[in-house]
């Protein structure tokens, strides 16, 4: 269908906690995912022994919780901050 955007391309609103980490919305879900990874890599938040695990810092813990989280569960945690 021409002109139809999928969920990844539709701009979404971000919670203030998420905006503190990745900047002002609205953004597409694809942009949110990309910016979260930029933040994680830029702040060395991947676990040194298991790169699939994320160790959140103060800002990111407001979005995904304070405990270490797998990158697969992180997407679900972040989606709670999108409207």
PyMOL Python script that loads the backbone (N, CA, C, O; Angstrom):
from pymol import cmd

cmd.read_pdbstr("""\
ATOM      1  N   UNK A   1       0.842  -1.188   0.000  1.00  0.00           N
ATOM      2  CA  UNK A   1       0.000   0.000   0.000  1.00  0.00           C
ATOM      3  C   UNK A   1       0.884   1.248   0.000  1.00  0.00           C
ATOM      4  O   UNK A   1       1.721   1.408   0.888  1.00  0.00           O
ATOM      5  N   UNK A   2       0.714   2.105  -0.954  1.00  0.00           N
ATOM      6  CA  UNK A   2       1.550   3.302  -1.081  1.00  0.00           C
ATOM      7  C   UNK A   2       1.250   4.311   0.025  1.00  0.00           C
ATOM      8  O   UNK A   2       0.091   4.531   0.377  1.00  0.00           O
ATOM      9  N   UNK A   3       2.296   4.917   0.565  1.00  0.00           N
ATOM     10  CA  UNK A   3       2.132   5.953   1.568  1.00  0.00           C
ATOM     11  C   UNK A   3       1.858   5.439   2.975  1.00  0.00           C
ATOM     12  O   UNK A   3       1.762   6.231   3.913  1.00  0.00           O
ATOM     13  N   UNK A   4       1.733   4.150   3.132  1.00  0.00           N
ATOM     14  CA  UNK A   4       1.451   3.596   4.465  1.00  0.00           C
ATOM     15  C   UNK A   4       2.776   3.433   5.218  1.00  0.00           C
ATOM     16  O   UNK A   4       3.717   2.831   4.701  1.00  0.00           O
ATOM     17  N   UNK A   5       2.843   3.968   6.432  1.00  0.00           N
ATOM     18  CA  UNK A   5       4.073   3.832   7.209  1.00  0.00           C
ATOM     19  C   UNK A   5       3.914   2.689   8.197  1.00  0.00           C
ATOM     20  O   UNK A   5       2.834   2.477   8.749  1.00  0.00           O
ATOM     21  N   UNK A   6       4.987   1.960   8.415  1.00  0.00           N
ATOM     22  CA  UNK A   6       4.916   0.896   9.415  1.00  0.00           C
ATOM     23  C   UNK A   6       5.221   1.474  10.794  1.00  0.00           C
ATOM     24  O   UNK A   6       5.591   2.642  10.919  1.00  0.00           O
ATOM     25  N   UNK A   7       5.066   0.658  11.814  1.00  0.00           N
ATOM     26  CA  UNK A   7       5.220   1.127  13.198  1.00  0.00           C
ATOM     27  C   UNK A   7       6.603   1.707  13.468  1.00  0.00           C
ATOM     28  O   UNK A   7       6.738   2.640  14.259  1.00  0.00           O
ATOM     29  N   UNK A   8       7.631   1.165  12.821  1.00  0.00           N
ATOM     30  CA  UNK A   8       8.989   1.662  13.055  1.00  0.00           C
ATOM     31  C   UNK A   8       9.194   3.061  12.483  1.00  0.00           C
ATOM     32  O   UNK A   8      10.057   3.803  12.952  1.00  0.00           O
ATOM     33  N   UNK A   9       8.407   3.424  11.475  1.00  0.00           N
ATOM     34  CA  UNK A   9       8.593   4.714  10.824  1.00  0.00           C
ATOM     35  C   UNK A   9       7.662   5.793  11.355  1.00  0.00           C
ATOM     36  O   UNK A   9       7.811   6.963  11.003  1.00  0.00           O
ATOM     37  N   UNK A  10       6.704   5.420  12.197  1.00  0.00           N
ATOM     38  CA  UNK A  10       5.736   6.380  12.719  1.00  0.00           C
ATOM     39  C   UNK A  10       6.344   7.130  13.910  1.00  0.00           C
ATOM     40  O   UNK A  10       6.805   6.499  14.861  1.00  0.00           O
ATOM     41  N   UNK A  11       6.350   8.463  13.867  1.00  0.00           N
ATOM     42  CA  UNK A  11       6.905   9.205  15.011  1.00  0.00           C
ATOM     43  C   UNK A  11       6.102   8.951  16.282  1.00  0.00           C
ATOM     44  O   UNK A  11       4.873   8.889  16.254  1.00  0.00           O
ATOM     45  N   UNK A  12       6.814   8.805  17.390  1.00  0.00           N
ATOM     46  CA  UNK A  12       6.182   8.587  18.691  1.00  0.00           C
ATOM     47  C   UNK A  12       6.674   9.653  19.667  1.00  0.00           C
ATOM     48  O   UNK A  12       7.751  10.224  19.493  1.00  0.00           O
ATOM     49  N   UNK A  13       5.870   9.911  20.691  1.00  0.00           N
ATOM     50  CA  UNK A  13       6.259  10.836  21.750  1.00  0.00           C
ATOM     51  C   UNK A  13       7.101  10.080  22.772  1.00  0.00           C
ATOM     52  O   UNK A  13       6.873   8.896  23.021  1.00  0.00           O
ATOM     53  N   UNK A  14       8.069  10.767  23.359  1.00  0.00           N
ATOM     54  CA  UNK A  14       8.967  10.154  24.335  1.00  0.00           C
ATOM     55  C   UNK A  14       8.643  10.675  25.736  1.00  0.00           C
ATOM     56  O   UNK A  14       8.230  11.823  25.902  1.00  0.00           O
ATOM     57  N   UNK A  15       8.835   9.826  26.728  1.00  0.00           N
ATOM     58  CA  UNK A  15       8.685  10.286  28.112  1.00  0.00           C
ATOM     59  C   UNK A  15       9.846  11.230  28.440  1.00  0.00           C
ATOM     60  O   UNK A  15      10.869  11.227  27.756  1.00  0.00           O
ATOM     61  N   UNK A  16       9.676  12.031  29.485  1.00  0.00           N
ATOM     62  CA  UNK A  16      10.746  12.965  29.862  1.00  0.00           C
ATOM     63  C   UNK A  16      12.010  12.202  30.277  1.00  0.00           C
ATOM     64  O   UNK A  16      13.123  12.672  30.042  1.00  0.00           O
ATOM     65  N   UNK A  17      11.836  11.016  30.899  1.00  0.00           N
ATOM     66  CA  UNK A  17      13.005  10.203  31.289  1.00  0.00           C
ATOM     67  C   UNK A  17      13.785   9.758  30.055  1.00  0.00           C
ATOM     68  O   UNK A  17      15.015   9.790  30.042  1.00  0.00           O
ATOM     69  N   UNK A  18      13.059   9.344  29.024  1.00  0.00           N
ATOM     70  CA  UNK A  18      13.730   8.897  27.794  1.00  0.00           C
ATOM     71  C   UNK A  18      14.372  10.082  27.076  1.00  0.00           C
ATOM     72  O   UNK A  18      15.475   9.961  26.543  1.00  0.00           O
ATOM     73  N   UNK A  19      13.687  11.227  27.061  1.00  0.00           N
ATOM     74  CA  UNK A  19      14.268  12.414  26.421  1.00  0.00           C
ATOM     75  C   UNK A  19      15.568  12.839  27.099  1.00  0.00           C
ATOM     76  O   UNK A  19      16.462  13.366  26.437  1.00  0.00           O
ATOM     77  N   UNK A  20      15.686  12.620  28.407  1.00  0.00           N
ATOM     78  CA  UNK A  20      16.914  12.963  29.129  1.00  0.00           C
ATOM     79  C   UNK A  20      18.094  12.130  28.630  1.00  0.00           C
ATOM     80  O   UNK A  20      19.246  12.553  28.727  1.00  0.00           O
ATOM     81  N   UNK A  21      17.798  10.941  28.095  1.00  0.00           N
ATOM     82  CA  UNK A  21      18.856  10.049  27.611  1.00  0.00           C
ATOM     83  C   UNK A  21      19.174  10.308  26.139  1.00  0.00           C
ATOM     84  O   UNK A  21      20.344  10.399  25.767  1.00  0.00           O
ATOM     85  N   UNK A  22      18.141  10.428  25.295  1.00  0.00           N
ATOM     86  CA  UNK A  22      18.391  10.446  23.840  1.00  0.00           C
ATOM     87  C   UNK A  22      18.003  11.740  23.149  1.00  0.00           C
ATOM     88  O   UNK A  22      18.208  11.868  21.942  1.00  0.00           O
ATOM     89  N   UNK A  23      17.446  12.708  23.874  1.00  0.00           N
ATOM     90  CA  UNK A  23      17.086  13.977  23.250  1.00  0.00           C
ATOM     91  C   UNK A  23      15.590  14.101  23.005  1.00  0.00           C
ATOM     92  O   UNK A  23      14.827  13.164  23.241  1.00  0.00           O
ATOM     93  N   UNK A  24      15.186  15.265  22.529  1.00  0.00           N
ATOM     94  CA  UNK A  24      13.769  15.601  22.347  1.00  0.00           C
ATOM     95  C   UNK A  24      13.115  14.787  21.242  1.00  0.00           C
ATOM     96  O   UNK A  24      13.707  14.545  20.190  1.00  0.00           O
ATOM     97  N   UNK A  25      11.884  14.372  21.503  1.00  0.00           N
ATOM     98  CA  UNK A  25      11.071  13.707  20.496  1.00  0.00           C
ATOM     99  C   UNK A  25      10.257  14.747  19.747  1.00  0.00           C
ATOM    100  O   UNK A  25      10.486  15.940  19.945  1.00  0.00           O
ATOM    101  N   UNK A  26       9.319  14.354  18.899  1.00  0.00           N
ATOM    102  CA  UNK A  26       9.050  12.955  18.557  1.00  0.00           C
ATOM    103  C   UNK A  26      10.129  12.359  17.654  1.00  0.00           C
ATOM    104  O   UNK A  26      10.815  13.067  16.916  1.00  0.00           O
ATOM    105  N   UNK A  27      10.253  11.047  17.739  1.00  0.00           N
ATOM    106  CA  UNK A  27      11.182  10.276  16.899  1.00  0.00           C
ATOM    107  C   UNK A  27      10.477   8.995  16.478  1.00  0.00           C
ATOM    108  O   UNK A  27       9.480   8.587  17.075  1.00  0.00           O
ATOM    109  N   UNK A  28      11.016   8.373  15.437  1.00  0.00           N
ATOM    110  CA  UNK A  28      10.492   7.059  15.059  1.00  0.00           C
ATOM    111  C   UNK A  28      11.077   6.023  16.021  1.00  0.00           C
ATOM    112  O   UNK A  28      12.092   6.278  16.669  1.00  0.00           O
ATOM    113  N   UNK A  29      10.438   4.859  16.112  1.00  0.00           N
ATOM    114  CA  UNK A  29      10.962   3.788  16.964  1.00  0.00           C
ATOM    115  C   UNK A  29      12.375   3.382  16.517  1.00  0.00           C
ATOM    116  O   UNK A  29      13.227   3.058  17.344  1.00  0.00           O
ATOM    117  N   UNK A  30      12.604   3.403  15.224  1.00  0.00           N
ATOM    118  CA  UNK A  30      13.938   3.060  14.708  1.00  0.00           C
ATOM    119  C   UNK A  30      14.976   4.069  15.206  1.00  0.00           C
ATOM    120  O   UNK A  30      16.080   3.682  15.589  1.00  0.00           O
ATOM    121  N   UNK A  31      14.632   5.356  15.203  1.00  0.00           N
ATOM    122  CA  UNK A  31      15.558   6.385  15.701  1.00  0.00           C
ATOM    123  C   UNK A  31      15.798   6.220  17.198  1.00  0.00           C
ATOM    124  O   UNK A  31      16.921   6.379  17.675  1.00  0.00           O
ATOM    125  N   UNK A  32      14.732   5.898  17.937  1.00  0.00           N
ATOM    126  CA  UNK A  32      14.862   5.700  19.388  1.00  0.00           C
ATOM    127  C   UNK A  32      15.856   4.579  19.662  1.00  0.00           C
ATOM    128  O   UNK A  32      16.767   4.737  20.475  1.00  0.00           O
ATOM    129  N   UNK A  33      15.680   3.441  18.980  1.00  0.00           N
ATOM    130  CA  UNK A  33      16.576   2.293  19.162  1.00  0.00           C
ATOM    131  C   UNK A  33      18.020   2.671  18.831  1.00  0.00           C
ATOM    132  O   UNK A  33      18.944   2.337  19.572  1.00  0.00           O
ATOM    133  N   UNK A  34      18.198   3.358  17.730  1.00  0.00           N
ATOM    134  CA  UNK A  34      19.532   3.779  17.305  1.00  0.00           C
ATOM    135  C   UNK A  34      20.181   4.701  18.343  1.00  0.00           C
ATOM    136  O   UNK A  34      21.352   4.529  18.684  1.00  0.00           O
ATOM    137  N   UNK A  35      19.428   5.666  18.836  1.00  0.00           N
ATOM    138  CA  UNK A  35      19.976   6.631  19.809  1.00  0.00           C
ATOM    139  C   UNK A  35      20.266   5.969  21.158  1.00  0.00           C
ATOM    140  O   UNK A  35      21.240   6.315  21.826  1.00  0.00           O
ATOM    141  N   UNK A  36      19.418   5.017  21.555  1.00  0.00           N
ATOM    142  CA  UNK A  36      19.681   4.278  22.802  1.00  0.00           C
ATOM    143  C   UNK A  36      21.029   3.556  22.677  1.00  0.00           C
ATOM    144  O   UNK A  36      21.841   3.584  23.602  1.00  0.00           O
ATOM    145  N   UNK A  37      21.259   2.912  21.530  1.00  0.00           N
ATOM    146  CA  UNK A  37      22.526   2.195  21.334  1.00  0.00           C
ATOM    147  C   UNK A  37      23.713   3.147  21.278  1.00  0.00           C
ATOM    148  O   UNK A  37      24.789   2.825  21.782  1.00  0.00           O
ATOM    149  N   UNK A  38      23.528   4.316  20.670  1.00  0.00           N
ATOM    150  CA  UNK A  38      24.604   5.326  20.674  1.00  0.00           C
ATOM    151  C   UNK A  38      24.962   5.686  22.118  1.00  0.00           C
ATOM    152  O   UNK A  38      26.136   5.788  22.473  1.00  0.00           O
ATOM    153  N   UNK A  39      23.932   5.875  22.939  1.00  0.00           N
ATOM    154  CA  UNK A  39      24.136   6.243  24.339  1.00  0.00           C
ATOM    155  C   UNK A  39      24.849   5.118  25.093  1.00  0.00           C
ATOM    156  O   UNK A  39      25.800   5.366  25.835  1.00  0.00           O
ATOM    157  N   UNK A  40      24.387   3.886  24.898  1.00  0.00           N
ATOM    158  CA  UNK A  40      24.980   2.727  25.583  1.00  0.00           C
ATOM    159  C   UNK A  40      26.457   2.582  25.206  1.00  0.00           C
ATOM    160  O   UNK A  40      27.312   2.391  26.070  1.00  0.00           O
ATOM    161  N   UNK A  41      26.739   2.674  23.913  1.00  0.00           N
ATOM    162  CA  UNK A  41      28.131   2.508  23.459  1.00  0.00           C
ATOM    163  C   UNK A  41      28.992   3.706  23.859  1.00  0.00           C
ATOM    164  O   UNK A  41      30.150   3.544  24.243  1.00  0.00           O
ATOM    165  N   UNK A  42      28.420   4.910  23.767  1.00  0.00           N
ATOM    166  CA  UNK A  42      29.153   6.124  24.116  1.00  0.00           C
ATOM    167  C   UNK A  42      29.511   6.204  25.594  1.00  0.00           C
ATOM    168  O   UNK A  42      30.477   6.867  25.972  1.00  0.00           O
ATOM    169  N   UNK A  43      28.728   5.522  26.425  1.00  0.00           N
ATOM    170  CA  UNK A  43      28.967   5.537  27.866  1.00  0.00           C
ATOM    171  C   UNK A  43      29.466   4.200  28.389  1.00  0.00           C
ATOM    172  O   UNK A  43      29.482   3.969  29.598  1.00  0.00           O
ATOM    173  N   UNK A  44      29.873   3.317  27.480  1.00  0.00           N
ATOM    174  CA  UNK A  44      30.428   1.994  27.835  1.00  0.00           C
ATOM    175  C   UNK A  44      29.547   1.242  28.829  1.00  0.00           C
ATOM    176  O   UNK A  44      30.020   0.788  29.871  1.00  0.00           O
ATOM    177  N   UNK A  45      28.256   1.116  28.498  1.00  0.00           N
ATOM    178  CA  UNK A  45      27.310   0.476  29.410  1.00  0.00           C
ATOM    179  C   UNK A  45      27.076  -1.009  29.096  1.00  0.00           C
ATOM    180  O   UNK A  45      26.319  -1.680  29.799  1.00  0.00           O
ATOM    181  N   UNK A  46      27.728  -1.521  28.038  1.00  0.00           N
ATOM    182  CA  UNK A  46      27.620  -2.954  27.778  1.00  0.00           C
ATOM    183  C   UNK A  46      28.533  -3.693  28.746  1.00  0.00           C
ATOM    184  O   UNK A  46      29.645  -3.246  29.030  1.00  0.00           O
ATOM    185  N   UNK A  47      28.060  -4.813  29.243  1.00  0.00           N
ATOM    186  CA  UNK A  47      28.857  -5.614  30.168  1.00  0.00           C
ATOM    187  C   UNK A  47      30.125  -6.084  29.456  1.00  0.00           C
ATOM    188  O   UNK A  47      30.061  -6.510  28.303  1.00  0.00           O
ATOM    189  N   UNK A  48      31.264  -6.013  30.123  1.00  0.00           N
ATOM    190  CA  UNK A  48      32.529  -6.363  29.473  1.00  0.00           C
ATOM    191  C   UNK A  48      32.627  -7.858  29.157  1.00  0.00           C
ATOM    192  O   UNK A  48      33.280  -8.245  28.187  1.00  0.00           O
ATOM    193  N   UNK A  49      31.985  -8.693  29.966  1.00  0.00           N
ATOM    194  CA  UNK A  49      32.050 -10.146  29.734  1.00  0.00           C
ATOM    195  C   UNK A  49      30.965 -10.640  28.793  1.00  0.00           C
ATOM    196  O   UNK A  49      31.182 -11.593  28.045  1.00  0.00           O
ATOM    197  N   UNK A  50      29.806 -10.007  28.820  1.00  0.00           N
ATOM    198  CA  UNK A  50      28.676 -10.425  27.981  1.00  0.00           C
ATOM    199  C   UNK A  50      28.047  -9.181  27.366  1.00  0.00           C
ATOM    200  O   UNK A  50      27.272  -8.480  28.016  1.00  0.00           O
ATOM    201  N   UNK A  51      28.386  -8.916  26.115  1.00  0.00           N
ATOM    202  CA  UNK A  51      27.962  -7.681  25.439  1.00  0.00           C
ATOM    203  C   UNK A  51      26.444  -7.592  25.271  1.00  0.00           C
ATOM    204  O   UNK A  51      25.920  -6.521  24.962  1.00  0.00           O
ATOM    205  N   UNK A  52      25.732  -8.707  25.472  1.00  0.00           N
ATOM    206  CA  UNK A  52      24.269  -8.678  25.356  1.00  0.00           C
ATOM    207  C   UNK A  52      23.620  -8.077  26.594  1.00  0.00           C
ATOM    208  O   UNK A  52      22.428  -7.769  26.585  1.00  0.00           O
ATOM    209  N   UNK A  53      24.398  -7.908  27.661  1.00  0.00           N
ATOM    210  CA  UNK A  53      23.884  -7.348  28.910  1.00  0.00           C
ATOM    211  C   UNK A  53      24.221  -5.855  28.995  1.00  0.00           C
ATOM    212  O   UNK A  53      25.327  -5.429  28.664  1.00  0.00           O
ATOM    213  N   UNK A  54      23.240  -5.082  29.447  1.00  0.00           N
ATOM    214  CA  UNK A  54      23.410  -3.639  29.583  1.00  0.00           C
ATOM    215  C   UNK A  54      23.428  -3.297  31.075  1.00  0.00           C
ATOM    216  O   UNK A  54      22.561  -3.738  31.829  1.00  0.00           O
ATOM    217  N   UNK A  55      24.418  -2.514  31.492  1.00  0.00           N
ATOM    218  CA  UNK A  55      24.527  -2.042  32.872  1.00  0.00           C
ATOM    219  C   UNK A  55      24.123  -0.568  32.883  1.00  0.00           C
ATOM    220  O   UNK A  55      24.944   0.291  32.561  1.00  0.00           O
ATOM    221  N   UNK A  56      22.874  -0.254  33.249  1.00  0.00           N
ATOM    222  CA  UNK A  56      22.410   1.131  33.133  1.00  0.00           C
ATOM    223  C   UNK A  56      23.111   2.082  34.103  1.00  0.00           C
ATOM    224  O   UNK A  56      23.418   1.725  35.240  1.00  0.00           O
ATOM    225  N   UNK A  57      23.356   3.305  33.619  1.00  0.00           N
ATOM    226  CA  UNK A  57      23.861   4.355  34.503  1.00  0.00           C
ATOM    227  C   UNK A  57      22.651   5.096  35.081  1.00  0.00           C
ATOM    228  O   UNK A  57      21.515   4.672  34.870  1.00  0.00           O
ATOM    229  N   UNK A  58      22.877   6.179  35.796  1.00  0.00           N
ATOM    230  CA  UNK A  58      21.793   6.906  36.443  1.00  0.00           C
ATOM    231  C   UNK A  58      20.678   7.337  35.502  1.00  0.00           C
ATOM    232  O   UNK A  58      19.499   7.144  35.798  1.00  0.00           O
ATOM    233  N   UNK A  59      21.055   7.925  34.357  1.00  0.00           N
ATOM    234  CA  UNK A  59      20.050   8.400  33.400  1.00  0.00           C
ATOM    235  C   UNK A  59      19.265   7.250  32.786  1.00  0.00           C
ATOM    236  O   UNK A  59      18.037   7.295  32.710  1.00  0.00           O
ATOM    237  N   UNK A  60      19.980   6.222  32.348  1.00  0.00           N
ATOM    238  CA  UNK A  60      19.322   5.111  31.658  1.00  0.00           C
ATOM    239  C   UNK A  60      18.485   4.279  32.622  1.00  0.00           C
ATOM    240  O   UNK A  60      17.485   3.688  32.214  1.00  0.00           O
ATOM    241  N   UNK A  61      18.877   4.221  33.895  1.00  0.00           N
ATOM    242  CA  UNK A  61      18.119   3.423  34.860  1.00  0.00           C
ATOM    243  C   UNK A  61      16.714   3.995  35.076  1.00  0.00           C
ATOM    244  O   UNK A  61      15.808   3.267  35.481  1.00  0.00           O
ATOM    245  N   UNK A  62      16.527   5.292  34.810  1.00  0.00           N
ATOM    246  CA  UNK A  62      15.192   5.889  34.917  1.00  0.00           C
ATOM    247  C   UNK A  62      14.257   5.341  33.838  1.00  0.00           C
ATOM    248  O   UNK A  62      13.035   5.394  33.975  1.00  0.00           O
ATOM    249  N   UNK A  63      14.850   4.815  32.768  1.00  0.00           N
ATOM    250  CA  UNK A  63      14.068   4.269  31.656  1.00  0.00           C
ATOM    251  C   UNK A  63      13.926   2.751  31.754  1.00  0.00           C
ATOM    252  O   UNK A  63      12.827   2.223  31.586  1.00  0.00           O
ATOM    253  N   UNK A  64      15.020   2.048  32.024  1.00  0.00           N
ATOM    254  CA  UNK A  64      14.971   0.577  31.955  1.00  0.00           C
ATOM    255  C   UNK A  64      15.116  -0.113  33.304  1.00  0.00           C
ATOM    256  O   UNK A  64      15.132  -1.342  33.366  1.00  0.00           O
ATOM    257  N   UNK A  65      15.220   0.652  34.378  1.00  0.00           N
ATOM    258  CA  UNK A  65      15.388   0.049  35.698  1.00  0.00           C
ATOM    259  C   UNK A  65      16.852   0.035  36.100  1.00  0.00           C
ATOM    260  O   UNK A  65      17.737   0.226  35.266  1.00  0.00           O
ATOM    261  N   UNK A  66      17.098  -0.192  37.380  1.00  0.00           N
ATOM    262  CA  UNK A  66      18.458  -0.092  37.905  1.00  0.00           C
ATOM    263  C   UNK A  66      19.291  -1.352  37.705  1.00  0.00           C
ATOM    264  O   UNK A  66      20.520  -1.301  37.769  1.00  0.00           O
ATOM    265  N   UNK A  67      18.629  -2.487  37.462  1.00  0.00           N
ATOM    266  CA  UNK A  67      19.361  -3.748  37.346  1.00  0.00           C
ATOM    267  C   UNK A  67      19.867  -3.967  35.932  1.00  0.00           C
ATOM    268  O   UNK A  67      19.340  -3.413  34.968  1.00  0.00           O
ATOM    269  N   UNK A  68      20.901  -4.790  35.834  1.00  0.00           N
ATOM    270  CA  UNK A  68      21.410  -5.188  34.526  1.00  0.00           C
ATOM    271  C   UNK A  68      20.255  -5.811  33.741  1.00  0.00           C
ATOM    272  O   UNK A  68      19.428  -6.527  34.305  1.00  0.00           O
ATOM    273  N   UNK A  69      20.205  -5.535  32.443  1.00  0.00           N
ATOM    274  CA  UNK A  69      19.113  -6.024  31.604  1.00  0.00           C
ATOM    275  C   UNK A  69      19.677  -6.536  30.293  1.00  0.00           C
ATOM    276  O   UNK A  69      20.659  -5.994  29.785  1.00  0.00           O
ATOM    277  N   UNK A  70      19.065  -7.579  29.736  1.00  0.00           N
ATOM    278  CA  UNK A  70      19.546  -8.067  28.440  1.00  0.00           C
ATOM    279  C   UNK A  70      19.047  -7.124  27.350  1.00  0.00           C
ATOM    280  O   UNK A  70      18.006  -6.484  27.499  1.00  0.00           O
ATOM    281  N   UNK A  71      19.796  -7.046  26.257  1.00  0.00           N
ATOM    282  CA  UNK A  71      19.403  -6.134  25.187  1.00  0.00           C
ATOM    283  C   UNK A  71      18.062  -6.540  24.592  1.00  0.00           C
ATOM    284  O   UNK A  71      17.378  -5.713  23.989  1.00  0.00           O
ATOM    285  N   UNK A  72      17.679  -7.800  24.754  1.00  0.00           N
ATOM    286  CA  UNK A  72      16.403  -8.260  24.208  1.00  0.00           C
ATOM    287  C   UNK A  72      15.229  -7.762  25.055  1.00  0.00           C
ATOM    288  O   UNK A  72      14.158  -7.476  24.520  1.00  0.00           O
ATOM    289  N   UNK A  73      15.422  -7.659  26.360  1.00  0.00           N
ATOM    290  CA  UNK A  73      14.364  -7.158  27.249  1.00  0.00           C
ATOM    291  C   UNK A  73      14.346  -5.634  27.283  1.00  0.00           C
ATOM    292  O   UNK A  73      13.334  -5.031  27.641  1.00  0.00           O
ATOM    293  N   UNK A  74      15.451  -5.018  26.915  1.00  0.00           N
ATOM    294  CA  UNK A  74      15.544  -3.566  26.959  1.00  0.00           C
ATOM    295  C   UNK A  74      14.522  -2.908  26.028  1.00  0.00           C
ATOM    296  O   UNK A  74      13.943  -1.880  26.381  1.00  0.00           O
ATOM    297  N   UNK A  75      14.295  -3.477  24.861  1.00  0.00           N
ATOM    298  CA  UNK A  75      13.350  -2.905  23.901  1.00  0.00           C
ATOM    299  C   UNK A  75      11.958  -2.793  24.514  1.00  0.00           C
ATOM    300  O   UNK A  75      11.284  -1.777  24.344  1.00  0.00           O
ATOM    301  N   UNK A  76      11.525  -3.829  25.225  1.00  0.00           N
ATOM    302  CA  UNK A  76      10.213  -3.800  25.878  1.00  0.00           C
ATOM    303  C   UNK A  76      10.180  -2.730  26.962  1.00  0.00           C
ATOM    304  O   UNK A  76       9.177  -2.033  27.114  1.00  0.00           O
ATOM    305  N   UNK A  77      11.275  -2.593  27.723  1.00  0.00           N
ATOM    306  CA  UNK A  77      11.336  -1.585  28.776  1.00  0.00           C
ATOM    307  C   UNK A  77      11.256  -0.176  28.192  1.00  0.00           C
ATOM    308  O   UNK A  77      10.566   0.690  28.729  1.00  0.00           O
ATOM    309  N   UNK A  78      11.964   0.042  27.091  1.00  0.00           N
ATOM    310  CA  UNK A  78      11.977   1.360  26.447  1.00  0.00           C
ATOM    311  C   UNK A  78      10.603   1.670  25.853  1.00  0.00           C
ATOM    312  O   UNK A  78      10.170   2.822  25.881  1.00  0.00           O
ATOM    313  N   UNK A  79       9.910   0.662  25.315  1.00  0.00           N
ATOM    314  CA  UNK A  79       8.621   0.913  24.658  1.00  0.00           C
ATOM    315  C   UNK A  79       7.573   1.465  25.622  1.00  0.00           C
ATOM    316  O   UNK A  79       6.613   2.106  25.194  1.00  0.00           O
ATOM    317  N   UNK A  80       7.754   1.220  26.922  1.00  0.00           N
ATOM    318  CA  UNK A  80       6.827   1.773  27.916  1.00  0.00           C
ATOM    319  C   UNK A  80       6.950   3.301  28.008  1.00  0.00           C
ATOM    320  O   UNK A  80       6.087   3.967  28.580  1.00  0.00           O
ATOM    321  N   UNK A  81       8.021   3.839  27.445  1.00  0.00           N
ATOM    322  CA  UNK A  81       8.264   5.293  27.478  1.00  0.00           C
ATOM    323  C   UNK A  81       7.876   5.962  26.169  1.00  0.00           C
ATOM    324  O   UNK A  81       8.199   7.131  25.956  1.00  0.00           O
ATOM    325  N   UNK A  82       7.190   5.243  25.292  1.00  0.00           N
ATOM    326  CA  UNK A  82       6.764   5.775  24.002  1.00  0.00           C
ATOM    327  C   UNK A  82       5.245   5.855  23.956  1.00  0.00           C
ATOM    328  O   UNK A  82       4.556   4.949  24.425  1.00  0.00           O
ATOM    329  N   UNK A  83       4.723   6.941  23.389  1.00  0.00           N
ATOM    330  CA  UNK A  83       3.274   7.038  23.212  1.00  0.00           C
ATOM    331  C   UNK A  83       2.945   7.520  21.807  1.00  0.00           C
ATOM    332  O   UNK A  83       1.772   7.666  21.463  1.00  0.00           O
TER     333      UNK A  83
END
""", "prot")
cmd.dss("prot")
cmd.show_as("cartoon", "prot")
cmd.util.cbc("prot")
cmd.orient("prot")
